[in-house]
Amino acid sequence: MTDFSIIIAGFGGQGILSAGIIVATAALFEGREVSWFPSYGPEMRGGTANCSVVISDQVIGSPVINDTDVLIALTGPSMKKFARHVKSGGLIIIDSSLVKDVPERDDILFFPIPASKIASEMGNMTFAAITLLGCLGAHTESYQRESFEKALYEALPQRHHHLIPEEMKAYDQGAAFQEVVLTPEAIKAVTCKTVR
């Protein structure tokens, strides 16, 4: 893996920056080079927030991403802003509970996951980002499940460690989603499919 890049975007309070830290930490546990670069509006909670993570087997020259391999979008404006930066053959993963737009691309894999609905059913809205990261881990070589779980213990305050078993259940729900290839027909009627 050489300079595998990820943009995670949404608004403050959705755990965007924490999600990036967890991804970077999981990759570190696998002996990879990583960079994590946050960006957020002055409002913080409720304002725009995004971060970029670069994972590599070599020294990373710059944390700045122009074109990304993966976009994880938790809001419609984030999807609109960053979808055009996803490389051909890349992935777009969205929280379809909140993002209603479908990217007008036929050269990517698309994962619409009702992450906020899943998190709500589990009783903790912070699990939405974890669900999307489960999809990322299952469909890329970014990190393994075991490394992700270790990263949760490393990155989260100890007072939240009791939530990690439930977070891993959310991770597994995200990992179960299959990709939807965006053909013109699929764009007209995009559906979510899970592995049974």
Residue, then its C-alpha position, 0 to 999 in steps of 0.5 A: m500500500t502506497d499513500f492510501s488516502i481517506i477523507i472523513a467529512g461532516f459537521g462538528g459533534q459527529g466524531i469526525l476528527s476522532a474517527g480519523i484518529i482511530v483509523a490512523t491509530a489502527a494503521l499504526f498498530e499494523g506498522r504503517e506510516v500514517s498522517w492525520f490532518p484535521s480541518y474544522g470551522p470556527e463553530m466547532r459543534g455544528g460547524t463543518a469538520n473534516c480530516s484526512v488520513v494517509i496510510s502508507d508503507q513508506v514515509i509520507g511526504s505530505p499530509v495534504i490530499n488533492d485526490t483521495d481513494v476514499l470519501i466517508a461523508l456524514t452530511g450532504p454538503s460534505m458529499k457534494k464538496f468532496a465527491r469530485h476528489v475521489k479517484s477513479g476506482g475509489l470508494i464513497i461511503i455515506d450515512s444514507s440516513l443523512v445524505k440523500d444525494v447520490p454521486e454522479r459517478d460511474d467509476i467508483l464503488f458506492f456504499p450507502i449505509p443508514a449509519s445514523k439509523i443503526a446507531s439510533e437503534m443501538g442507543n448511541m448516536t456516536f456509533a454512526a461513524i464507527t459503522l462507516l469505519g467498519c465498511l472502510g475496514a472490510h473493503t480496503e486494506s486500511y486496517q484489520r478488525e483486531s487493530f481497529e479494536k485495539a485502536l479504540y482502547e488506545a484512542l478513547p478515554q478510559r471512561h468510554h472503554h465500556l462502550i467498545p464491545e457495542e462499538m465493535k457490533a456497530y463496526d461489524q454491521g458496517a462491515a457487512f455492507q456490500e458495494v453498489v456499483l454506480t451504473p446509470e441504472a443503479i443511480k436511479a434506484v440505489t439500494c442498500k444490501t447487507v450480507r446475510 
